[in-house]
């Protein structure tokens, strides 16, 4: 799908807000993360009239804090959750071959057979990768899309992950999975695709109360309140779902990553996979990223209590990640080399398990006592299936006239050369020395991707903000471009 009709910006938002008070839509979606955006797209693709409201910005919550992997469910095989593993592999296939191949690339992953990796862990890793390849075959994903796993020599391990210690290294395993260029960009692209199909996407609009036929909402910018009428309502607010639906028990799990300079790890060409000490089913990963970074994660910690606006990593988690990473490195990474850290809260359905690591990643679609539908759980890779199930449930329950879902064959919007479309004379210039983000990309974020503030650009349309020092250096020019572009839209 081309970008025609997908442009989201402040002016379109203003017009859509006015219209949202005047008509009854088929579906009102609350929440602008990957789940809400996915539901809006699935419904719009079926010809339903949809309004999505988000109290902050697209991808403001958990969706931007993932490991950015579109994975085939290998972890779920280790816990015996075959259904989730199969679903993950199938959804990965659709994303990488039809829906979003322009947003995902195959990522090599190496498991080094280092002295700190036990024989049992080596065997479990090899068997697990072979089972993961069976999932790939089941999903009919060709090896040209995702190569199969194979043993790797020490030389290959060190070529792909130069920071690994060569002392005692006995080769390893090499496998492949899908990696998003950026998780927040996936959310924005799904939302823009929904908009191209007629969905109304409104950020900075807060739902104050929900009912079965609509909601009272408030513009967080102007303070204006109005009523949105709808034939169905979806609560897709993730870890905040329980605040709107008291019958749902959410068990947040905090997942933390640290951010390193890729140069400190020898500029790796593969993700480094490290089993946690004593475990054959839990790993941490050092994952190469855009902008010359590597993120290392992920933790899985219970996060009880009030839900914060933005989750914060703990020092204990940072130390834990460094300690496990350093087990296989030639030169340990020091605390002072950590350039940044971030944490997200997984919106898990509370099953009473002893640990959040044991809580199923299956999603839940349920009708609340008030008559609106809550969709909860799951994970980024399976967002499309979650959305399909939610819309199917609503169509049946509310008696809406709509065909079956078409999102397995619906490509997400693609954009051409952003710099070439810029109205700026300095569009190809970077926002700051050493930060390879063009000024045209900032302009595009405001004109096409509904960025309303510099924070939207720094933290979600680009990932400059993951490194506080980079954020500080880039902020002045980003603020200037955002202001200029917003003025041009009025």
SEFIGU-568354 format. One record per residue (C-alpha): residue in three letters; x, y, z; residue number from 1. Coordinates in pm, 1 decimal. Layout:
REM SEFIGU-568354
  type         x         y         z  seq
   ala         X         Y         Z  NUM
...
***
This chain:
REM SEFIGU-568354
  type         x         y         z  seq
   unk       0.0       0.0       0.0    1
   unk     128.4     345.5     -88.6    2
   unk     124.1     641.4     149.5    3
   unk    -176.3     809.5     -20.1    4
   unk    -436.1     898.7     243.2    5
   unk    -213.2     778.4     527.2    6
   unk     -86.5    1121.1     630.2    7
   unk    -156.9    1192.9     996.0    8
   unk     -83.9    1537.7    1133.7    9
   unk    -212.2    1814.6    1360.5   10
   unk    -444.8    1960.8    1097.6   11
   unk    -608.1    1627.0    1018.5   12
   unk    -640.3    1566.6    1392.6   13
   unk    -824.0    1898.9    1436.1   14
   unk   -1070.4    1817.7    1158.9   15
   unk   -1125.1    1461.4    1281.6   16
   unk   -1194.2    1577.7    1636.7   17
   unk   -1472.3    1802.0    1509.1   18
   unk   -1623.6    1515.7    1309.9   19
   unk   -1594.3    1265.1    1595.5   20
   unk   -1860.9    1449.1    1794.2   21
   unk   -2106.6    1451.1    1504.6   22
   unk   -2151.0    1088.0    1406.2   23
   unk   -2189.7     739.1    1543.6   24
   unk   -1910.4     502.4    1440.8   25
   unk   -1911.4     123.8    1430.9   26
   unk   -1615.6      90.1    1666.2   27
   unk   -1438.1     310.2    1918.0   28
   unk   -1090.6     183.0    2010.8   29
   unk    -924.7     309.0    2328.9   30
   unk    -545.0     281.9    2318.8   31
   unk    -282.6     366.7    2058.2   32
   unk     -30.2      90.5    2116.0   33
   unk      18.7    -202.8    1881.5   34
   unk    -299.5    -375.4    2002.9   35
   unk    -526.3     -74.9    1957.7   36
   unk    -370.7      20.1    1624.7   37
   unk    -406.6    -340.6    1508.8   38
   unk    -774.6    -351.9    1606.9   39
   unk    -840.3     -22.7    1427.5   40
   unk    -671.4    -154.6    1112.2   41
   unk    -854.3    -487.4    1114.5   42
   unk   -1190.1    -316.1    1158.3   43
   unk   -1123.2     -46.4     897.4   44
   unk   -1006.1    -309.2     648.5   45
   unk   -1346.3    -477.4     685.6   46
   unk   -1521.1    -152.9     596.5   47
   unk   -1623.0     -57.1     949.7   48
   unk   -1615.4     305.9    1058.3   49
   unk   -1354.6     335.7    1332.2   50
   unk   -1229.3     599.5    1573.8   51
   unk    -915.4     536.8    1780.6   52
   unk    -830.1     759.3    2077.2   53
   unk    -500.9     758.4    2266.7   54
   unk    -439.2     968.5    2577.7   55
   unk     -72.2    1026.7    2497.1   56
   unk     104.1     947.0    2168.4   57
   unk     108.0     645.6    1939.1   58
   unk     333.4     373.3    2084.7   59
   unk     366.8     568.8    2408.5   60
   unk     352.2     264.1    2636.7   61
   unk     477.6     -92.1    2623.6   62
   unk     488.5    -113.6    2243.5   63
   unk     803.9      99.7    2213.9   64
   unk     995.5     -84.0    2485.5   65
   unk    1017.8    -434.7    2339.4   66
   unk    1328.4    -623.6    2227.8   67
   unk    1218.7    -536.5    1871.4   68
   unk    1209.4    -901.9    1771.8   69
   unk     942.3   -1062.5    1557.3   70
   unk    1013.4   -1405.5    1691.9   71
   unk     893.6   -1751.4    1610.6   72
   unk     791.4   -1860.6    1957.9   73
   unk    1091.6   -2071.6    2055.3   74
   unk    1069.4   -1959.2    2417.1   75
   unk     711.2   -2085.6    2439.7   76
   unk     812.6   -2432.9    2325.1   77
   unk    1050.2   -2443.8    2620.8   78
   unk     756.9   -2385.9    2856.9   79
   unk     530.7   -2631.9    2674.9   80
   unk     304.1   -2363.4    2522.5   81
   unk     293.2   -2515.2    2175.1   82
   unk     -15.9   -2322.4    2064.7   83
   unk     147.5   -1984.3    2129.9   84
   unk     469.2   -2099.0    1964.1   85
   unk     283.2   -2205.7    1648.7   86
   unk      82.6   -1884.2    1641.8   87
   unk     400.7   -1677.5    1674.8   88
   unk     570.9   -1858.6    1387.0   89
   unk     270.4   -1813.2    1159.3   90
   unk     235.3   -1443.5    1241.2   91
   unk     609.4   -1391.6    1191.9   92
   unk     579.6   -1548.4     848.2   93
   unk     295.8   -1317.0     746.2   94
   unk     476.4   -1010.0     875.2   95
   unk     804.0   -1092.2     701.7   96
   unk     657.7   -1201.7     368.4   97
   unk     344.4    -993.6     309.3   98
   unk     246.9    -743.5     576.1   99
   unk     567.3    -560.3     664.9  100
   unk     880.2    -696.7     494.3  101
   unk    1002.1    -335.6     462.4  102
   unk    1003.8    -300.9     843.0  103
   unk    1165.1    -635.0     933.9  104
   unk    1495.8    -798.8     852.3  105
   unk    1637.0   -1145.1     927.5  106
   unk    1869.2   -1125.2    1225.8  107
   unk    2149.2   -1373.8    1283.9  108
   unk    2168.4   -1500.5    1641.7  109
   unk    2467.7   -1679.2    1787.2  110
   unk    2482.7   -1900.1    2093.6  111
   unk    2854.0   -1927.0    2182.4  112
   unk    2976.5   -2248.7    2342.9  113
   unk    3182.7   -2056.1    2595.6  114
   unk    3314.6   -2198.8    2924.2  115
   unk    3026.9   -2030.7    3109.9  116
   unk    2769.0   -2211.5    2895.7  117
   unk    2715.5   -2562.6    3030.5  118
   unk    2691.6   -2880.5    2824.4  119
   unk    2325.2   -2901.5    2918.6  120
   unk    2264.1   -2545.3    2797.9  121
   unk    2448.1   -2612.3    2473.8  122
   unk    2239.1   -2919.6    2405.7  123
   unk    1915.5   -2742.7    2498.6  124
   unk    2007.3   -2451.1    2272.1  125
   unk    2080.9   -2676.9    1976.6  126
   unk    1761.8   -2879.5    2024.7  127
   unk    1558.5   -2563.5    2073.6  128
   unk    1688.1   -2407.8    1754.6  129
   unk    1606.0   -2727.1    1564.7  130
   unk    1253.2   -2720.5    1705.9  131
   unk    1229.1   -2353.9    1610.9  132
   unk    1316.1   -2453.6    1256.6  133
   unk    1026.7   -2699.0    1260.4  134
   unk     801.6   -2405.0    1347.8  135
   unk     948.4   -2215.9    1052.7  136
   unk     869.7   -2511.1     825.5  137
   unk     517.9   -2538.0     969.6  138
   unk     460.9   -2169.9     890.1  139
   unk     600.4   -2229.5     536.9  140
   unk     864.7   -1962.4     575.6  141
   unk    1131.1   -2017.2     311.7  142
   unk    1499.2   -2034.7     397.5  143
   unk    1551.3   -1737.8     167.0  144
   unk    1351.0   -1538.7     422.3  145
   unk    1487.1   -1703.9     736.1  146
   unk    1786.7   -1938.0     700.3  147
   unk    1781.1   -2252.1     910.0  148
   unk    2000.7   -2310.6    1216.0  149
   unk    2341.2   -2472.0    1193.9  150
   unk    2652.6   -2533.7    1402.4  151
   unk    2905.9   -2251.9    1374.6  152
   unk    3281.6   -2256.4    1411.5  153
   unk    3460.1   -2038.2    1663.7  154
   unk    3583.6   -1828.7    1374.1  155
   unk    3226.3   -1763.8    1258.3  156
   unk    3111.1   -1679.4    1611.7  157
   unk    3392.0   -1426.2    1651.9  158
   unk    3329.4   -1275.6    1309.7  159
   unk    2963.2   -1215.7    1388.7  160
   unk    3009.0   -1125.8    1756.1  161
   unk    3367.4    -996.1    1794.1  162
   unk    3336.2    -918.1    2165.0  163
   unk    3300.2   -1286.3    2262.2  164
   unk    3602.8   -1422.3    2445.8  165
   unk    3800.4   -1667.7    2230.3  166
   unk    3943.4   -1844.4    2538.6  167
   unk    3780.1   -2183.4    2573.3  168
   unk    3533.0   -2110.2    2293.1  169
   unk    3419.6   -2429.7    2122.4  170
   unk    3214.1   -2292.8    1837.3  171
   unk    2842.2   -2251.4    1887.6  172
   unk    2506.9   -2242.0    1713.0  173
   unk    2385.2   -1994.7    1452.2  174
   unk    2015.2   -1933.4    1390.1  175
   unk    1793.4   -1657.6    1252.3  176
   unk    1483.7   -1468.3    1362.3  177
   unk    1297.6   -1155.6    1256.3  178
   unk    1397.8    -811.5    1382.0  179
   unk    1198.9    -490.7    1353.2  180
   unk    1384.5    -182.2    1244.0  181
   unk    1183.8     -20.4    1522.4  182
   unk     883.7    -133.3    1727.3  183
   unk     735.7     217.2    1760.1  184
   unk     756.2     258.8    1382.9  185
   unk     550.8     -57.7    1338.7  186
   unk     276.5      91.6    1557.6  187
   unk     277.4     421.3    1369.0  188
   unk     272.8     240.6    1033.6  189
   unk     -20.2      21.3    1137.1  190
   unk    -209.5     332.3    1252.7  191
   unk    -132.4     514.9     925.9  192
   unk    -249.3     215.0     725.6  193
   unk    -574.6     217.3     922.5  194
   unk    -606.5     591.7     852.1  195
   unk    -556.1     529.8     480.2  196
   unk    -857.6     297.4     499.9  197
   unk   -1069.6     562.4     669.5  198
   unk   -1000.2     515.1    1039.9  199
   unk    -997.0     826.3    1257.8  200
   unk    -677.8     835.0    1471.1  201
   unk    -678.6    1087.2    1758.0  202
   unk    -384.4    1121.3    1994.7  203
   unk    -382.7    1335.6    2310.1  204
   unk    -749.7    1242.8    2354.4  205
   unk    -823.7    1077.1    2688.2  206
   unk   -1121.0     845.8    2752.5  207
   unk   -1271.2     953.2    3085.5  208
   unk   -1539.1     683.9    3105.3  209
   unk   -1643.7     391.4    2887.3  210
   unk   -1978.2     233.0    2820.2  211
   unk   -2108.3     -16.6    2566.7  212
   unk   -2208.1     253.7    2317.6  213
   unk   -1929.8     509.6    2346.6  214
   unk   -1721.8     719.0    2580.8  215
   unk   -1678.2    1065.4    2723.9  216
   unk   -1339.2    1192.9    2607.4  217
   unk   -1119.8    1495.9    2668.7  218
   unk    -870.5    1673.0    2447.0  219
   unk    -552.8    1677.5    2657.8  220
   unk    -431.7    1985.5    2468.1  221
   unk    -738.0    2210.6    2488.8  222
   unk    -931.3    2055.7    2776.9  223
   unk   -1243.6    2026.7    2561.4  224
   unk   -1477.3    1736.8    2647.6  225
   unk   -1729.5    1564.7    2423.5  226
   unk   -1908.2    1235.7    2370.5  227
   unk   -1810.5     980.3    2105.6  228
   unk   -2096.6     748.6    2012.5  229
   unk   -2019.4     398.3    1885.9  230
   unk   -2190.6      66.8    1821.4  231
   unk   -1901.4    -109.3    1996.5  232
   unk   -1610.7     -10.2    2221.2  233
   unk   -1272.2    -178.1    2264.2  234
   unk   -1049.0    -132.7    2567.6  235
   unk    -696.2    -186.2    2427.8  236
   unk    -506.4       6.7    2692.4  237
   unk    -258.1    -264.7    2789.8  238
   unk    -135.4    -245.9    3148.0  239
   unk    -396.5      24.2    3215.1  240
   unk    -685.0    -203.0    3104.9  241
   unk    -783.3    -287.7    3461.7  242
   unk    -846.3      78.7    3543.4  243
   unk   -1128.0      77.8    3286.6  244
   unk   -1247.5    -280.8    3334.6  245
   unk   -1255.1    -391.2    3698.2  246
   unk   -1332.9    -752.7    3603.4  247
   unk    -988.4    -792.1    3441.3  248
   unk    -687.0    -884.5    3653.9  249
   unk    -366.9    -751.2    3498.9  250
   unk     -27.8    -867.4    3622.9  251
   unk     235.2    -627.0    3490.2  252
   unk     581.2    -766.5    3426.2  253
   unk     872.4    -526.3    3385.6  254
   unk    1111.1    -591.6    3100.0  255
   unk    1430.2    -385.1    3111.1  256
   unk    1701.7    -325.9    2850.4  257
   unk    2027.8    -137.8    2865.6  258
   unk    2173.0      56.1    2571.2  259
   unk    2540.6      23.4    2470.0  260
   unk    2753.0     161.3    2189.7  261
   unk    2789.1    -104.8    1921.4  262
   unk    3159.1     -13.2    1899.0  263
   unk    3210.1    -133.4    2257.0  264
   unk    3102.9    -480.0    2141.5  265
   unk    3307.2    -474.6    1821.3  266
   unk    3016.5    -365.2    1600.4  267
   unk    2844.4    -706.1    1597.5  268
   unk    2658.5    -841.0    1295.3  269
   unk    2451.4   -1084.8    1500.0  270
   unk    2257.9   -1095.6    1821.8  271
   unk    2443.2   -1259.4    2107.0  272
   unk    2234.2   -1520.7    2290.2  273
   unk    2336.3   -1601.3    2648.7  274
   unk    2157.0   -1856.8    2870.1  275
   unk    2094.7   -1739.4    3223.0  276
   unk    2308.0   -1923.4    3472.9  277
   unk    2150.2   -2259.9    3553.2  278
   unk    1859.3   -2219.5    3306.7  279
   unk    1785.3   -2396.7    2979.2  280
   unk    1481.6   -2183.4    2890.3  281
   unk    1571.5   -1823.2    2977.6  282
   unk    1822.9   -1606.4    2793.7  283
   unk    1940.6   -1252.1    2759.4  284
   unk    2021.9   -1106.1    2419.4  285
   unk    2260.5    -838.6    2295.9  286
   unk    2079.9    -707.5    1990.4  287
   unk    2232.1    -475.1    1727.0  288
   unk    2014.0    -169.3    1661.4  289
   unk    1993.0     135.7    1440.0  290
   unk    2197.1     448.7    1521.2  291
   unk    2503.6     241.5    1615.0  292
   unk    2359.7      93.3    1934.5  293
   unk    2314.5    -247.0    2093.3  294
   unk    2037.7    -317.0    2343.2  295
   unk    2083.7    -589.4    2603.2  296
   unk    1782.3    -752.1    2767.3  297
   unk    1543.9    -859.0    2879.9  298
   unk    1437.7    -896.6    3241.2  299
   unk    1107.3   -1040.3    3360.6  300
   unk    1015.3    -892.2    3698.2  301
   unk     685.0    -861.2    3881.5  302
   unk     578.8    -495.8    3888.5  303
   unk     293.5    -467.5    4139.9  304
   unk     139.0    -142.8    4253.3  305
   unk      19.7     167.4    4067.2  306
   unk      99.1     177.1    3694.9  307
   unk     354.5     450.8    3621.4  308
   unk     320.5     677.3    3318.8  309
   unk     661.0     546.9    3203.2  310
   unk     824.8     248.2    3373.1  311
   unk    1177.4     293.6    3507.1  312
   unk    1459.1      34.2    3509.7  313
   unk    1608.6     -53.1    3844.6  314
   unk    1981.1     -47.6    3915.3  315
   unk    1958.0    -413.5    4016.9  316
   unk    1827.8    -502.9    3669.3  317
   unk    2106.0    -304.2    3500.1  318
   unk    2367.7    -486.6    3707.1  319
   unk    2199.2    -822.3    3636.6  320
   unk    2209.4    -766.0    3259.0  321
   unk    2573.5    -656.6    3264.0  322
   unk    2677.5    -952.3    3477.2  323
   unk    2517.3   -1205.1    3241.0  324
   unk    2650.1   -1033.5    2930.9  325
   unk    3003.7   -1021.1    3069.5  326
   unk    3007.6   -1396.8    3130.1  327
   unk    3097.9   -1453.7    2763.6  328
   unk    3291.6   -1138.8    2671.7  329
   unk    3666.9   -1096.0    2632.6  330
   unk    3659.1    -745.0    2783.2  331
   unk    3382.5    -687.1    3038.9  332
   unk    3147.8    -394.0    2983.4  333
   unk    3158.1    -152.9    3276.5  334
   unk    2866.1      30.9    3430.7  335
   unk    3006.5     357.7    3294.2  336
   unk    2968.7     227.2    2938.3  337
   unk    2591.7     198.0    2969.2  338
   unk    2457.5     483.0    2753.8  339
   unk    2094.7     444.4    2853.6  340
   unk    1830.9     207.2    2986.7  341
   unk    1457.6     161.8    2936.5  342
   unk    1177.8     -53.7    3070.2  343
   unk     832.1    -156.7    2956.1  344
   unk     547.6    -328.6    3136.2  345
   unk     404.8    -643.3    2976.9  346
   unk      23.4    -648.2    3014.0  347
   unk      -7.5   -1010.0    3125.7  348
   unk    -335.3   -1173.5    3222.5  349
   unk    -297.2   -1280.6    3585.4  350
   unk    -315.0   -1659.2    3605.9  351
   unk    -185.9   -1695.9    3960.6  352
   unk     153.6   -1832.7    3848.0  353
   unk     440.7   -1800.2    4093.9  354
   unk     652.6   -1596.5    3851.9  355
   unk     566.7   -1366.5    3562.9  356
   unk     809.7   -1571.0    3353.0  357
   unk     558.6   -1855.8    3386.3  358
   unk     251.6   -1650.9    3292.3  359
   unk     108.2   -1745.6    2953.3  360
   unk     153.1   -1498.4    2668.9  361
   unk    -183.7   -1599.4    2522.8  362
   unk    -421.3   -1308.8    2475.3  363
   unk    -765.6   -1255.5    2620.1  364
   unk   -1073.3   -1107.2    2453.7  365
   unk   -1362.7   -1057.1    2694.3  366
   unk   -1678.0    -848.1    2730.8  367
   unk   -1690.6    -637.6    3047.0  368
   unk   -1992.6    -600.9    3271.5  369
   unk   -2040.0    -254.7    3121.6  370
   unk   -2065.2    -402.4    2772.7  371
   unk   -1738.6    -291.4    2615.7  372
   unk   -1474.8    -543.1    2505.1  373
   unk   -1127.9    -569.9    2658.4  374
   unk    -837.4    -723.4    2465.4  375
   unk    -532.5    -797.6    2677.5  376
   unk    -209.4    -998.5    2686.6  377
   unk     -34.6   -1143.3    2386.4  378
   unk     278.6    -987.5    2244.3  379
   unk     397.0    -766.9    1963.1  380
   unk     453.7   -1051.3    1714.6  381
   unk      91.7   -1165.9    1737.8  382
   unk     -76.4    -825.1    1736.8  383
   unk    -256.0    -899.6    1408.5  384
   unk    -412.2   -1220.3    1537.9  385
   unk    -516.4   -1046.0    1860.6  386
   unk    -686.0    -776.8    1656.1  387
   unk    -862.6   -1026.9    1431.5  388
   unk    -995.7   -1219.3    1731.3  389
   unk   -1116.2    -899.2    1897.4  390
   unk   -1298.8    -774.3    1587.9  391
   unk   -1448.6   -1119.5    1521.8  392
   unk   -1580.3   -1122.0    1879.1  393
   unk   -1735.5    -777.6    1843.1  394
   unk   -1888.1    -840.0    1500.5  395
   unk   -2060.8   -1151.1    1635.0  396
   unk   -2164.4   -1004.9    1969.2  397
   unk   -2287.9    -668.9    1840.7  398
   unk   -2435.7    -797.3    1517.2  399
   unk   -2225.5    -574.6    1293.0  400
   unk   -2226.1    -634.8     920.6  401
   unk   -1866.2    -704.5     819.3  402
   unk   -1672.2    -961.3     617.1  403
   unk   -1393.4   -1181.3     750.8  404
   unk   -1055.0   -1029.2     833.0  405
   unk    -826.8    -952.7     539.4  406
   unk    -516.7    -841.3     730.4  407
   unk    -309.9   -1151.5     654.3  408
   unk    -278.5   -1026.2     296.4  409
   unk    -289.0    -649.7     358.2  410
   unk      53.3    -481.9     328.3  411
   unk     127.9    -190.8     557.5  412
   unk     186.8     150.1     405.8  413
   unk     527.7     213.4     247.4  414
   unk     695.8     551.6     211.0  415
   unk     933.8     667.8     -56.9  416
   unk    1240.8     879.1     -10.0  417
   unk    1170.5    1097.4     291.8  418
   unk    1455.0    1336.7     212.2  419
   unk    1337.4    1371.0    -146.4  420
   unk     991.5    1473.4     -25.4  421
   unk    1119.8    1736.5     215.4  422
   unk    1035.7    2104.0     175.4  423
   unk    1353.5    2196.9     361.3  424
   unk    1675.2    2309.4     195.5  425
   unk    1871.2    2131.3     471.2  426
   unk    1659.6    1815.5     469.5  427
   unk    1950.9    1577.5     418.7  428
   unk    2153.5    1727.9     706.1  429
   unk    2171.8    1531.7    1031.4  430
   unk    2002.2    1672.9    1340.3  431
   unk    2336.0    1657.2    1524.8  432
   unk    2689.2    1536.6    1462.8  433
   unk    2714.8    1161.0    1501.1  434
   unk    2336.5    1108.6    1503.2  435
   unk    2237.4     977.7    1157.0  436
   unk    1880.3    1109.8    1156.0  437
   unk    1803.9    1353.0     873.9  438
   unk    1621.9    1676.9     943.6  439
   unk    1376.1    1569.1     675.4  440
   unk    1280.5    1272.4     894.9  441
   unk    1171.6    1513.3    1168.2  442
   unk     964.0    1711.0     918.8  443
   unk     810.0    1386.7     788.5  444
   unk     719.6    1277.4    1140.9  445
   unk     516.0    1596.6    1187.8  446
   unk     359.5    1604.4     840.1  447
   unk     280.7    1234.7     803.8  448
   unk     317.6    1046.7    1135.0  449
   unk     117.2    1258.4    1381.8  450
   unk     415.6    1382.1    1583.2  451
   unk     287.8    1685.7    1773.8  452
   unk     590.2    1758.1    1993.4  453
   unk     967.6    1725.3    1991.5  454
   unk     927.8    1445.6    2248.2  455
   unk     715.4    1248.7    2000.9  456
   unk     999.6    1269.8    1749.5  457
   unk    1288.4    1205.4    1988.5  458
   unk    1127.1     918.9    2178.2  459
   unk     895.5     745.5    1930.6  460
   unk     936.1     849.3    1564.6  461
   unk    1312.1     815.5    1604.9  462
   unk    1491.2     647.6    1895.2  463
   unk    1737.1     925.6    1963.1  464
   unk    1595.3     959.2    2312.0  465
   unk    1715.2     614.5    2422.5  466
   unk    2054.0     775.4    2488.6  467
   unk    2012.3    1082.0    2713.5  468
   unk    2328.7    1250.1    2581.9  469
   unk    2207.6    1216.7    2222.7  470
   unk    1866.7    1346.8    2323.3  471
   unk    2017.6    1659.3    2476.9  472
   unk    2230.4    1730.9    2168.2  473
   unk    1949.8    1675.9    1917.3  474
   unk    1665.2    1841.4    2107.4  475
   unk    1723.1    2206.8    2002.7  476
   unk    1712.1    2145.3    1627.4  477
   unk    1428.7    1891.0    1661.2  478
   unk    1223.3    2143.0    1859.1  479
   unk    1290.3    2406.0    1592.4  480
   unk    1187.1    2181.4    1301.5  481
   unk     875.1    2059.1    1481.0  482
   unk     762.3    2415.1    1551.7  483
   unk     829.2    2528.7    1193.2  484
   unk     646.4    2231.1    1043.1  485
   unk     344.6    2267.3    1271.4  486
   unk     321.5    2633.7    1173.7  487
   unk     325.2    2537.6     805.3  488
   unk      28.6    2304.1     856.4  489
   unk    -200.4    2572.1    1001.0  490
***
